[in-house]
Amino acid sequence: MLEEFHNKGYGFKTWQMVEKTFPKTKVWTTTTPYFEIRNIHFYVNKCGFKIVKLSNLSDKFNNIEEVEWFFDFEKIMNN
């Protein structure tokens, strides 16, 4: 990621546009690797998501040998 775009509010403004574009959405979900602290901060503290699960790729794909951990997020909208 290009450092000159960090901490400028572009991600949050983009997320606000996504929510406005799809106002009938009841629940948003996304996933990010557990080690991506910036992503976790963004989704939880900026966009209002909640962490609902810690999972790994072997949970989703039985043939994956390497364990890679992810946080699953959810945001329930008040439409």
C-alpha positions as CSV (number, residue, x, y, z in Angstrom):
1,M,0.0,0.0,0.0
2,L,1.3,3.5,-0.8
3,E,2.1,5.3,2.4
4,E,1.1,8.7,1.0
5,F,-2.5,7.6,1.1
6,H,-2.5,6.5,4.8
7,N,-4.3,8.6,7.4
8,K,-6.0,10.9,4.9
9,G,-9.5,9.6,5.5
10,Y,-9.9,8.1,2.0
11,G,-10.9,4.7,3.3
12,F,-13.5,6.0,5.6
13,K,-15.0,8.3,3.0
14,T,-15.1,5.4,0.6
15,W,-16.8,3.2,3.1
16,Q,-19.4,5.9,3.8
17,M,-20.1,6.1,0.0
18,V,-20.6,2.3,-0.1
19,E,-23.1,2.4,2.7
20,K,-25.0,5.3,1.1
21,T,-25.0,3.5,-2.3
22,F,-26.6,0.4,-0.8
23,P,-28.9,1.7,1.9
24,K,-31.1,-1.4,2.0
25,T,-28.2,-3.6,3.2
26,K,-29.1,-5.1,6.5
27,V,-25.7,-6.7,7.4
28,W,-22.2,-6.0,6.1
29,T,-19.5,-8.7,6.6
30,T,-15.8,-8.7,5.9
31,T,-12.6,-10.6,6.8
32,T,-9.0,-9.5,7.5
33,P,-5.8,-11.2,8.6
34,Y,-5.3,-11.1,12.4
35,F,-2.0,-9.4,12.0
36,E,-3.3,-6.4,10.0
37,I,-3.7,-4.1,13.0
38,R,-4.5,-1.1,10.8
39,N,-7.4,-3.0,9.1
40,I,-8.8,-4.1,12.5
41,H,-8.6,-0.5,13.8
42,F,-10.3,0.8,10.7
43,Y,-13.2,-1.7,10.6
44,V,-13.9,-1.6,14.4
45,N,-13.1,1.9,15.5
46,K,-13.8,3.9,12.3
47,C,-16.6,2.0,10.5
48,G,-18.4,0.4,13.4
49,F,-17.9,-3.3,12.7
50,K,-17.8,-5.9,15.5
51,I,-15.4,-8.8,15.5
52,V,-17.6,-11.9,15.4
53,K,-15.2,-14.8,14.9
54,L,-11.5,-15.7,14.7
55,S,-11.1,-18.3,12.0
56,N,-8.4,-19.9,9.8
57,L,-8.2,-21.0,6.2
58,S,-8.3,-24.6,7.2
59,D,-11.8,-24.0,8.6
60,K,-13.0,-22.8,5.2
61,F,-10.9,-25.0,2.9
62,N,-10.1,-28.5,4.1
63,N,-7.1,-29.0,1.8
64,I,-5.1,-26.1,3.2
65,E,-2.3,-27.3,5.4
66,E,-0.9,-23.9,6.6
67,V,-3.0,-22.2,9.3
68,E,-3.6,-18.5,8.6
69,W,-5.8,-16.7,11.1
70,F,-8.4,-14.2,10.2
71,F,-10.9,-12.0,12.0
72,D,-14.5,-12.0,10.6
73,F,-16.3,-8.7,11.1
74,E,-20.0,-7.9,11.0
75,K,-21.9,-4.6,10.9
76,I,-25.7,-4.6,11.5
77,M,-27.3,-1.6,10.0
78,N,-30.2,0.3,11.6
79,N,-32.3,0.9,8.5
